[in-house]
Amino acid sequence: MRALIVEKDDEGKTSASVQDITEDRLPEAEVTVAVEYSTVNYKDGLCIGPGGGLVRNYPHVPGIDFAGTVEASGDDRYKPGDKVVLTGWRVGEAHWGGYAEKARVKADWLVPLPDGLTTRQAMAVGTAGFTAMLAVMALEAQGMKKDHGPVLVTGAAGGVGSVATAILAHLGYEVAGVTGRPETVDYLKDLGATQIVAREEINETVKRPLEGETWAGCVDAVGGAMLARVLGQMKYGASVAAVGLAGGAALPATVIPFLLRGVNLLGIDSVMQPYVNRVEAWKRIATDLPMDKLEAMVQPATLADLPQLGSDILKGQVKGRVVVDITA
């Protein structure tokens, strides 16, 4: 079987290459899956490259997402031939992941592929799209409504932002997309964004803790100074779903938006989500994410492309969603 193997030398430098390995090198677990597709997320870039503190042992197979067909199972919930999806659970980080023709994982980590989705479409969604759906669900649970006003999506041309934009627009929300790349404006409008906000307009904090009430909700993939600024622009009682930290982990904010406007900051974790929530999110993806918009986000790739793509995504040079055909 072929796999992308990341190795570390005695000097601590890592290298990644496609190699032929034997199946007996796979970790012990209940279910063996013939992997058909995977994808590329920011964490994958870290694991393909320097590791980012995520990889525990080398040699390592990255790939935090995969979709495919069960080949063997020691758990009654899955049988050979079942189509399954995996995201999270530190697969591809602490546990060998989806950048191989086969993966062996715990049954608890898998979700049945929902009706209406192919394995390729599931990986066009991947962790990024799954996270976007969780964010939309959390905002809805906090009372966000279509008639409350525009919803802001930061990092809108990235993986999470692209899917969030498409889902929100499909559900009938007015979507404002933040981007620092002028070449992505038409792409975002095609996904359904009705307003484009230039990154430089919103990526610096201001002295005023509150600005005009502008946004009825926000999916924030950036964090840092931009998130601090956005908190002061939220409408009364509105919520921000924080899903990423592309702009930094620090939050140079005040508590004023929380105290005077009742703003909510919702943390979205996709890695350790309970099974019931995962199933619900994937069902919503199958119904609320238009497949034509999803296809417009896709950049196809193979195992051989992954070392370069891993580097590119860390530099913010990947638009939309990469779908890796493991069998190609």
URKA-V565015 format. One record per residue. N is the residue number from 1. RES is the residue in three letters. SS is DSSP state (h for helix, s for strand, l for the rest). OMEGA is omega as a letter, one per 40 degrees, with the letter a starting at -180 (NA if undefined). D_LAST is the distance of its C-alpha to the last C-alpha in Angstrom with 1 decimal. Layout:
# URKA-V565015
N:RES:SS:OMEGA:D_LAST + N:RES:SS:OMEGA:D_LAST
This chain:
# URKA-V565015
1:MET:l:i:12.3 + 2:ARG:s:i:10.4 + 3:ALA:s:i:11.9 + 4:LEU:s:a:13.1 + 5:ILE:s:i:16.7 + 6:VAL:s:a:19.6 + 7:GLU:s:i:22.7 + 8:LYS:s:a:26.3 + 9:ASP:l:a:28.8 + 10:ASP:l:i:32.5 + 11:GLU:l:i:33.2 + 12:GLY:l:i:31.1 + 13:LYS:l:a:28.4 + 14:THR:s:i:24.7 + 15:SER:s:a:21.7 + 16:ALA:s:i:17.9 + 17:SER:s:i:15.4 + 18:VAL:s:a:12.3 + 19:GLN:s:i:14.0 + 20:ASP:s:i:14.1 + 21:ILE:l:i:16.5 + 22:THR:l:a:18.4 + 23:GLU:h:a:18.5 + 24:ASP:h:i:22.2 + 25:ARG:h:i:21.6 + 26:LEU:l:i:20.6 + 27:PRO:l:i:23.6 + 28:GLU:l:i:26.1 + 29:ALA:l:a:25.9 + 30:GLU:l:a:26.4 + 31:VAL:s:i:23.0 + 32:THR:s:a:19.7 + 33:VAL:s:i:16.7 + 34:ALA:s:a:13.4 + 35:VAL:s:i:11.5 + 36:GLU:s:a:9.2 + 37:TYR:s:i:9.7 + 38:SER:s:a:11.8 + 39:THR:s:a:13.7 + 40:VAL:l:i:16.0 + 41:ASN:l:i:19.7 + 42:TYR:h:i:22.7 + 43:LYS:h:i:22.9 + 44:ASP:h:i:19.4 + 45:GLY:h:i:20.5 + 46:LEU:h:a:23.5 + 47:CYS:h:i:21.8 + 48:ILE:h:a:19.3 + 49:GLY:l:a:22.5 + 50:PRO:l:i:26.1 + 51:GLY:l:i:25.7 + 52:GLY:l:a:28.3 + 53:GLY:l:a:30.1 + 54:LEU:l:a:27.5 + 55:VAL:l:a:26.0 + 56:ARG:l:a:28.6 + 57:ASN:l:i:27.3 + 58:TYR:l:e:25.2 + 59:PRO:l:a:22.8 + 60:HIS:s:i:20.8 + 61:VAL:l:i:17.4 + 62:PRO:l:i:17.6 + 63:GLY:l:a:16.1 + 64:ILE:l:i:19.0 + 65:ASP:s:i:17.2 + 66:PHE:s:i:14.8 + 67:ALA:s:a:14.7 + 68:GLY:s:a:14.0 + 69:THR:s:i:16.1 + 70:VAL:s:i:18.9 + 71:GLU:s:i:18.8 + 72:ALA:s:a:22.3 + 73:SER:s:i:25.0 + 74:GLY:l:a:28.4 + 75:ASP:l:a:29.4 + 76:ASP:l:a:30.9 + 77:ARG:l:a:29.4 + 78:TYR:l:i:25.9 + 79:LYS:l:i:25.1 + 80:PRO:l:a:22.2 + 81:GLY:l:i:20.3 + 82:ASP:l:i:21.3 + 83:LYS:s:a:18.9 + 84:VAL:s:i:19.5 + 85:VAL:s:i:19.1 + 86:LEU:s:i:20.1 + 87:THR:s:i:21.5 + 88:GLY:l:a:24.1 + 89:TRP:l:a:26.3 + 90:ARG:l:i:25.4 + 91:VAL:s:a:22.1 + 92:GLY:l:i:20.1 + 93:GLU:l:i:23.5 + 94:ALA:l:a:25.9 + 95:HIS:s:i:23.5 + 96:TRP:l:a:20.1 + 97:GLY:l:a:17.5 + 98:GLY:l:i:14.1 + 99:TYR:l:i:12.0 + 100:ALA:s:a:11.3 + 101:GLU:l:i:10.0 + 102:LYS:s:i:13.6 + 103:ALA:s:i:16.5 + 104:ARG:s:a:20.2 + 105:VAL:s:i:22.5 + 106:LYS:l:i:25.9 + 107:ALA:h:a:26.4 + 108:ASP:h:a:28.4 + 109:TRP:h:a:25.5 + 110:LEU:s:i:23.6 + 111:VAL:s:i:24.3 + 112:PRO:s:i:23.7 + 113:LEU:l:a:21.4 + 114:PRO:l:i:24.2 + 115:ASP:l:i:24.9 + 116:GLY:l:i:23.7 + 117:LEU:l:i:20.4 + 118:THR:l:i:16.9 + 119:THR:h:i:14.5 + 120:ARG:h:i:12.8 + 121:GLN:h:i:16.4 + 122:ALA:h:i:17.4 + 123:MET:h:i:15.1 + 124:ALA:h:i:16.3 + 125:VAL:h:i:19.6 + 126:GLY:h:i:18.9 + 127:THR:h:a:21.8 + 128:ALA:h:a:22.9 + 129:GLY:h:i:23.4 + 130:PHE:h:i:24.8 + 131:THR:h:i:27.2 + 132:ALA:h:i:28.2 + 133:MET:h:i:29.1 + 134:LEU:h:i:31.1 + 135:ALA:h:i:32.9 + 136:VAL:h:i:33.9 + 137:MET:h:i:35.1 + 138:ALA:h:i:37.2 + 139:LEU:h:i:38.7 + 140:GLU:h:a:39.6 + 141:ALA:h:i:41.1 + 142:GLN:l:i:43.3 + 143:GLY:l:i:44.6 + 144:MET:l:a:42.6 + 145:LYS:l:a:43.4 + 146:LYS:h:a:42.4 + 147:ASP:h:a:45.9 + 148:HIS:h:a:46.4 + 149:GLY:l:a:44.9 + 150:PRO:l:i:41.8 + 151:VAL:s:a:39.0 + 152:LEU:s:i:37.7 + 153:VAL:s:i:34.1 + 154:THR:l:a:33.8 + 155:GLY:l:a:30.6 + 156:ALA:l:a:29.8 + 157:ALA:l:i:26.9 + 158:GLY:l:a:25.0 + 159:GLY:h:i:22.7 + 160:VAL:h:a:25.7 + 161:GLY:h:i:28.0 + 162:SER:h:a:25.8 + 163:VAL:h:i:25.4 + 164:ALA:h:i:29.1 + 165:THR:h:a:30.2 + 166:ALA:h:a:28.5 + 167:ILE:h:a:29.8 + 168:LEU:h:i:33.3 + 169:ALA:h:i:33.6 + 170:HIS:h:i:32.5 + 171:LEU:l:i:35.1 + 172:GLY:l:i:37.7 + 173:TYR:l:i:38.3 + 174:GLU:l:a:39.2 + 175:VAL:s:i:36.6 + 176:ALA:s:a:37.3 + 177:GLY:s:i:34.3 + 178:VAL:s:i:34.9 + 179:THR:s:i:32.9 + 180:GLY:l:a:33.6 + 181:ARG:l:a:31.3 + 182:PRO:h:a:33.1 + 183:GLU:h:i:30.0 + 184:THR:h:a:28.7 + 185:VAL:h:a:31.9 + 186:ASP:h:i:30.7 + 187:TYR:h:a:27.5 + 188:LEU:h:i:29.6 + 189:LYS:h:i:32.1 + 190:ASP:h:i:29.4 + 191:LEU:h:i:28.4 + 192:GLY:l:i:32.1 + 193:ALA:l:i:33.9 + 194:THR:l:i:37.4 + 195:GLN:s:i:38.6 + 196:ILE:s:i:37.0 + 197:VAL:s:i:38.6 + 198:ALA:s:a:38.2 + 199:ARG:h:a:37.4 + 200:GLU:h:i:40.5 + 201:GLU:h:a:42.7 + 202:ILE:l:a:41.8 + 203:ASN:l:i:40.5 + 204:GLU:l:i:43.9 + 205:THR:l:i:46.4 + 206:VAL:l:a:49.9 + 207:LYS:l:a:53.2 + 208:ARG:l:i:53.8 + 209:PRO:l:i:52.2 + 210:LEU:l:i:52.2 + 211:GLU:l:i:51.4 + 212:GLY:l:i:51.5 + 213:GLU:l:a:49.9 + 214:THR:l:a:46.8 + 215:TRP:s:i:43.9 + 216:ALA:s:i:43.8 + 217:GLY:s:i:40.7 + 218:CYS:s:i:38.0 + 219:VAL:s:a:34.5 + 220:ASP:s:i:34.5 + 221:ALA:l:a:31.4 + 222:VAL:l:a:33.5 + 223:GLY:l:i:36.4 + 224:GLY:h:a:39.0 + 225:ALA:h:a:41.6 + 226:MET:h:i:39.9 + 227:LEU:h:i:40.0 + 228:ALA:h:a:43.7 + 229:ARG:h:a:44.5 + 230:VAL:h:a:42.8 + 231:LEU:h:i:44.9 + 232:GLY:l:i:48.0 + 233:GLN:l:a:46.9 + 234:MET:s:i:46.1 + 235:LYS:s:a:48.4 + 236:TYR:s:i:50.8 + 237:GLY:s:a:49.1 + 238:ALA:s:a:45.6 + 239:SER:s:i:42.6 + 240:VAL:s:i:39.9 + 241:ALA:s:a:36.7 + 242:ALA:s:a:35.5 + 243:VAL:l:a:31.8 + 244:GLY:l:a:31.1 + 245:LEU:l:a:32.7 + 246:ALA:l:i:31.1 + 247:GLY:l:i:34.7 + 248:GLY:l:a:36.0 + 249:ALA:l:a:37.2 + 250:ALA:l:i:40.9 + 251:LEU:l:a:42.6 + 252:PRO:l:a:45.7 + 253:ALA:l:i:47.2 + 254:THR:l:i:50.5 + 255:VAL:l:a:51.3 + 256:ILE:h:i:53.2 + 257:PRO:h:i:50.5 + 258:PHE:h:a:50.3 + 259:LEU:h:a:54.1 + 260:LEU:h:i:55.3 + 261:ARG:l:i:52.5 + 262:GLY:l:i:51.1 + 263:VAL:l:i:47.6 + 264:ASN:s:i:45.0 + 265:LEU:s:a:42.2 + 266:LEU:s:i:39.5 + 267:GLY:s:a:37.1 + 268:ILE:l:i:33.6 + 269:ASP:l:i:31.7 + 270:SER:l:a:28.4 + 271:VAL:l:a:27.8 + 272:MET:l:a:30.7 + 273:GLN:l:i:31.2 + 274:PRO:l:a:32.8 + 275:TYR:h:a:31.0 + 276:VAL:h:i:33.2 + 277:ASN:h:i:32.5 + 278:ARG:h:a:28.7 + 279:VAL:h:a:29.0 + 280:GLU:h:a:31.3 + 281:ALA:h:i:29.2 + 282:TRP:h:i:26.1 + 283:LYS:h:i:28.4 + 284:ARG:h:i:29.7 + 285:ILE:h:a:26.3 + 286:ALA:h:a:25.6 + 287:THR:h:a:29.0 + 288:ASP:h:i:29.7 + 289:LEU:l:a:26.6 + 290:PRO:l:a:26.2 + 291:MET:h:i:22.7 + 292:ASP:h:i:23.3 + 293:LYS:h:i:24.2 + 294:LEU:h:a:21.2 + 295:GLU:h:i:18.8 + 296:ALA:h:a:20.9 + 297:MET:h:a:20.0 + 298:VAL:s:i:16.2 + 299:GLN:s:a:14.4 + 300:PRO:s:i:10.6 + 301:ALA:s:i:8.8 + 302:THR:s:i:6.2 + 303:LEU:h:a:7.8 + 304:ALA:h:a:9.4 + 305:ASP:h:a:11.1 + 306:LEU:h:i:12.8 + 307:PRO:h:i:15.9 + 308:GLN:h:a:16.9 + 309:LEU:h:i:16.3 + 310:GLY:h:i:18.3 + 311:SER:h:a:21.1 + 312:ASP:h:a:21.0 + 313:ILE:h:i:21.4 + 314:LEU:h:i:24.4 + 315:LYS:l:a:26.0 + 316:GLY:l:a:25.7 + 317:GLN:l:i:23.5 + 318:VAL:l:i:20.8 + 319:LYS:l:i:21.8 + 320:GLY:l:a:20.9 + 321:ARG:s:i:17.8 + 322:VAL:s:i:14.4 + 323:VAL:s:a:11.6 + 324:VAL:s:i:8.7 + 325:ASP:s:a:5.6 + 326:ILE:l:a:5.7 + 327:THR:l:a:3.8 + 328:ALA:l:NA:0.0
